[in-house]
């Protein structure tokens, strides 16, 4: 049975121009162009953008990388070190995406908190794991016996 919760937005279709990317990430368009010239980030069609002077466009993967480069720079890392750390983080994203897509069974809003059903804790199917998100943003897990 297909898990409809696991069918997230196709993020590959989210595309942002350089102005939007700059506004969303807080990184100037000038810096984005420089980062691209150094090979730190890529536009969707880098060859066309350079040859035909077309508008630079970024996909969500590069937008996330831009966020992380900026974050690490804000933490005091050099640009080169920030790029390396952002690249390492980027390797983790497909793992997180796959886990979330496969594990989330249901999401409910109850009274004063949200509940994410992560399914069974193991193959015995005697317990389920729930992620709780309180109104104040606190998060924790609950494990409940299956009746």
N, C-alpha and C positions, 0 to 999 in steps of 0.2 A: 504494500500500500504506500502510495506517495505521501510524503510529509509536506503539506502545503506551507507550514511555517518555515521550512527550510528553503523555500523558493523565494529568495530575497530578490530585490531589484537587480537587474542585470547591470552592474556597475560599469561594464565595458562600454555602455552606451552613453555614459555621462561625460560630456565634453565641455571644456571651459576655454574661453579665449584668454589671452594674456592679461587683459584688463580685469576679467573676472577672477582669474587665478591670483593676481596681485591683491585684489580686494579681499578675497576669501582668506588668503594665507598671511597677509600683512607683509609680504615681500615685494619690494618695488619691481616694476616691469624691467627696469634697468638691470637689477640684480638677476632676475630670471633670464634675461638675454645673456648676461655674463655666464651664469651657471650652465646654460645651454652651450655656449661657445667652448666651455671647458669640458663638456661631456658629462657633467654632473647630473643633468636632467635631460629629457628628450621631449620634443613635440611629437604629435601623432605622426606627422609626415615631415621629418626634419629636412629631407632632401628638397621637397617642394617648397617648404618655407624659406629656404636659403636661395634656391634658384629662381623661384617665381615671385618672391616677395609677398607670399600669401600670409594671411594672419596666422600667428602661432596658436596652436590649440593643444591643450593638455588633457589627458585622461585622468581618471580618479587615482590610478596608481602613481602617476607623477605628482598629482596634487598632494597625496599623502606623503610622498618622499619630500616634497617642498616643505610641508609642515614640519617634518622631522628634522630636516637640515636646519630650518630656522630655530626649532626648539633647542637643538644641541648647540647651536651658535649662541643662543640666549643663555645657555648654561655655562658658557665660557670656552667651548671648544673652538679650535680654528676651523676655517671652512673645510679644509681637507679632512680633518678628523670628524667633523659633523657629517660630511658626505659618507664616510666609511661607516659610521654608526647608523646612519639612516639606511644604508644598503643592507646592513646586517638585520635591522628590524624588518625591512621589506621582505626578507626571506621567511620570516615568521608568519606573515599575513595569510598566505594560502593555507597554512596549517590551522590557524584560528578559524578561517572561513569554512574550511571543510568540517572541522569539529562542530561548529555552531550549526551548520546546515544539516548535519547528520544527527545531532543529539537533541536539539530543541524540538520537543514534541507538542508543546502548547504554551501559550502565554495568556495569563488572565489578570484582570484587575479586580482585586478584592478590597472592600472597605477602604483601608488606609495604606495598602501596599500592593505591589505587583508580584506575581508568581510566575516563574519560568520553570516549566516541567522539562527536566533533562532526561527523563526516562528511567529505566531500571539501573540500579547500581552495579549489577553484575548478571551473569547468565542464569543465576538461580531465580531471578525475577521475583524476589521476596521483598525488595525495598525499592523505592523510587527516590530520586534526588531532585530537590526543588531549590531554585535560586530565588531568594527573597530580596526585593528592593523596597525599602521603606520610603515614606513621603520625604524624609530628610536626606535621602540619597544613600543611606547606609545599605550595605549588601552583606548577605550571608547565605549559607546553605542549610537546608533541613533535609534529613533523611527520614522517610516514613515507611513503616511496614505496609505492605500491600494486603488488603483485606480479602 
